[in-house]
Amino acid sequence: MTMFRAALILGLLSAVGPFAIDTYLPAMPAITAALGTDVAATQLTLTAYFVAFGVVQLFYGPWSDQVGRKMPLYAGLVIFTAATVGCAMAPGIGWLIAFRALQGVGGAVLMVVPRAVIRDMHTGPQATRLMALVMLVISISPMLAPLAGSGLLAVGDWRLIFWVLSIAAVLSLLLTATALPETLAAEKRVPVNISNLWQGSKILFRDPVFMGLTFIGGFGFASFMVFIASAAFVYSGQFGLSATGFSLAFAINAVGFFAASQAAGPLGEKLGVLRVIRLAALGFAGFSGLLLLVGLSGFASLPVIVAGLFCANACLGLIIPTTMVMALDPHGEIAGLASSLGGTLQMVTGGVMVAFTGLFFDGTAVPMIASIALCAALSLALALRTLRVLDPRAAEAVANPK
């Protein structure tokens, strides 16, 4: 399978989970009104999805190490499809939160298995390049999904969005069955038992580089989750944007992330992966901190916020694929477990930050920006610490295998 074909298939599968988030973002104010609830409860539909999406990855990774990559994909997509139909028929906010959590249970497989497939096929710069290509395909979600959601709202209510998502899930099942080969050979499969999981988990938890890289990307990803949970209310409430206007503003912010992610591989080869992470973390914290100061000074207009987040997310686009690949590279024999544990820690971190933001979120931009700046500062602090622990020669050996 060529790198382009692999990127297209894995990207389309990986995009289903984010699509389930981004498509319904323009509908969040409408859901709040239609179900007679408040902003905090509606944001819980995101938190429930994120937390379930994160925790259940611990199951899919080891399972895929034992039985191969395809069977878990089938199971997860079936659960995701059933939960999406449940969301479309939810009679109240409680049911919607519950079905969104179940959606996360199914969608989690689409975070773990594609990353493990990449590790099955490649390591080092080739893996970073393939990861970046996959993220390029995924970029259709934050750029087009909100526009698709606002278009569906123009012809129906918010439930129509979930009916369309259920169709996309069925198509993903067909894609998995017909186009994705099994990448984990039978002789490389690891039986799932308590001893193996315990030993593998001990290796990962005791590896300061794995944990550091995971949380560098984790706090970066958390900042994007805070933006996702808050932006619809800020852009429509404070700045009066329509669903379509919000979708366009959201897409601009997302473009910075995914455009920069395509440069992660080439820059890693040219400058070295450590330098890329260090500079990107500094830029992420710098742009976020500057935007917070502007917001606290009362000058955070819509164009200023969009421009500031574009720059911050561009730096984030260099951090996430690079740290993701570097964290997995030394752990090829337990790539599924490493992928699932890393994904769980990152998603739970994001869910916690979204819930934390909800405690003081008032529908304006400053609380959202403050949470993003906090995530950026924590990511930078971890980057500076972790990159001192990681021996530069070992890092370059991982990035440039002979």
Buried (B, 14 or more C-beta within 10 A) or exposed (E): BEEEEBBBBBBBBBBBBBBBBBBBBBBBBBBBEEBEBEBEBBBBBBBBBBBBBBBBBBBBBBBBBBBBBBBBBEBBBBBBBBBBBBBBEBEEBEBBBBBBBBBBBBBBBBBBBBBBBBBBBBBBBBBBBBBBBBBBBBBBBBBBBBBBBBBBBEEEEBBBBBBBBBEBBBEBBEBBEEEBEEBBEEEEBBEBEEEBBEEBBEBBEEBEBBBBBBBBBBBBBBBBBBBBBBBBBBBBBBBEBEBBBBBBBBBBBBBBBBBBBBBBBBBBBEEBBBBBBBBBBBBBBBBBBBBBEBBEEEEBEBEBBBBBBBBBBBBBBBBBBBBBBBBBBBBEEBBBBBBBBBBBBBBBBBBBBBBBBBEEBEEBBBBBBBBBBBBBBBBBBBBBEBBEEBEEEEBBEBBEEE
